[in-house]
């Protein structure tokens, strides 16, 4: 039996051809809840209120005028309608690394791209950090196993 794929929220309005862009607040909170950071080649199930699809994560390189971002290659014909659920992400935001509730940091700063968790000291924005292989001067932290 195979390994269960992680389920990560995605906004299907950000589906462009076979590319699902993964840059939303809901995606970030879902990664934190699952205590994951993106890495190229990861297989995941992406879901919304009534859709889901499997995909493979990759980092789309930016340019000098546009930053890079995480996305997933999906097969648009494989998007499945699923019964609408009331599965909502909790309002609270846990640290992706240690699980401490860091909601107050977000309430104070918005998207805290330079803030760290007050408990473990890890950068809060790490789930969206670019991969180390494309940016060797940036260390992409990974949760301890």
C-alpha atoms as one frame of an Amber mdcrd trajectory, in Angstrom:
protein
   0.000   0.000   0.000   1.339   3.454  -0.941   2.084   6.381   1.266  -0.833
   8.717   1.865  -0.275  11.988   0.035  -0.588  15.222   2.011  -3.727  17.296
   1.296  -2.993  20.971   0.771  -5.532  23.705   0.092  -5.280  25.406  -3.315
  -7.310  28.095  -5.035  -8.443  26.528  -8.327  -8.993  30.032  -9.717  -5.185
  30.054  -9.984  -5.164  27.101 -12.415  -3.527  28.146 -15.691  -3.501  25.278
 -18.186  -1.811  22.435 -16.322  -0.207  24.703 -13.701  -1.845  25.334 -10.335
  -0.215  28.350  -8.662   0.290  27.821  -4.913   0.686  31.307  -3.461  -2.445
  31.894  -1.400  -2.983  32.455   2.303  -5.072  29.261   2.417  -2.200  27.250
   0.920   0.221  28.725   3.449  -2.057  27.927   6.406  -2.605  24.408   5.078
   1.162  23.828   4.833   1.576  25.093   8.398  -1.216  22.852   9.649   0.474
  19.847   7.987   3.905  21.110   9.150   5.324  20.987   5.639   7.511  23.109
   3.394   7.306  22.783  -0.382  10.088  20.999  -2.228  10.387  20.260  -5.923
   9.044  16.872  -6.924   6.657  16.444  -3.963   3.396  14.710  -4.850   0.352
  16.124  -3.081  -3.405  16.273  -3.317  -4.649  19.815  -3.774  -8.186  20.561
  -2.635 -10.744  23.324  -2.425 -14.270  23.304  -1.098 -15.531  20.932  -3.823
 -12.577  19.971  -6.061  -9.369  17.998  -5.718  -6.504  16.876  -7.930  -3.117
  15.226  -7.507  -0.092  17.165  -8.640   3.671  17.468  -8.498   5.159  20.559
  -6.882   7.797  22.637  -8.658   9.351  26.061  -8.249   8.707  28.510 -11.085
  11.742  30.732 -11.424  11.081  34.431 -11.479  12.804  37.198 -13.342  14.365
  40.498 -12.365  10.850  42.016 -12.324   8.861  39.127 -10.856   9.692  36.829
  -7.950   9.563  33.066  -8.313   6.738  31.044  -6.805   5.622  27.496  -6.001
   3.180  25.739  -8.302   2.069  22.216  -9.179   1.764  20.396 -12.476  -1.649
  18.779 -12.640  -3.729  17.055 -15.291  -6.758  19.334 -15.694  -8.923  16.406
 -16.877  -8.087  14.623 -13.602  -9.685  17.308 -11.414 -12.390  15.577  -9.426
 -15.610  16.989  -8.106 -15.882  15.958  -4.493 -18.826  16.428  -2.170 -18.742
  19.930  -0.770 -17.530  19.810   2.781 -17.429  22.262   5.558 -13.713  21.539
   5.866 -12.405  24.958   6.656  -8.933  25.777   7.732  -8.909  26.897  11.336
  -8.454  30.611  11.834  -5.400  29.997  13.969  -2.008  29.649  12.298   0.486
  27.161  13.752   4.221  27.478  13.200   5.120  25.084  10.369   8.060  23.756
  12.399   7.051  23.489  16.066   3.257  23.901  15.900   3.089  26.880  18.283
   0.128  29.168  17.583   1.592  32.231  15.834  -1.718  33.861  14.892  -0.860
  36.985  16.890   2.251  37.564  14.762   0.100  37.525  11.618  -2.524  39.773
  13.187   0.211  42.258  14.080   2.260  42.158  10.865   0.094  40.722   8.052
   2.285  38.409   5.962   5.409  38.306   8.151   8.052  37.591   5.518  10.846
  38.495   7.936   9.317  37.309  11.234  10.404  34.210  13.153   8.469  31.927
  15.474   8.791  33.204  19.051   9.105  29.596  20.311  11.505  27.832  17.929
  13.056  30.801  16.099  12.422  29.351  12.611  11.378  31.808   9.872   7.586
  31.797   9.569   7.669  32.223   5.798   9.848  29.123   5.241   7.087  26.981
   3.648   7.215  29.368   0.657  11.020  29.758   0.531  12.575  28.969  -2.859
  14.453  25.682  -3.191  18.091  25.733  -2.144  19.255  24.386  -5.517  17.993
  27.499  -7.323  19.095  29.916  -4.601  22.239  28.497  -2.971  22.585  31.467
  -0.608  19.171  30.792   0.963  18.835  27.926   3.401  15.420  26.305   3.134
  14.601  24.969   6.587  12.827  21.645   6.834  10.869  20.343   9.789  12.695
  17.883  12.016  11.442  14.349  11.539
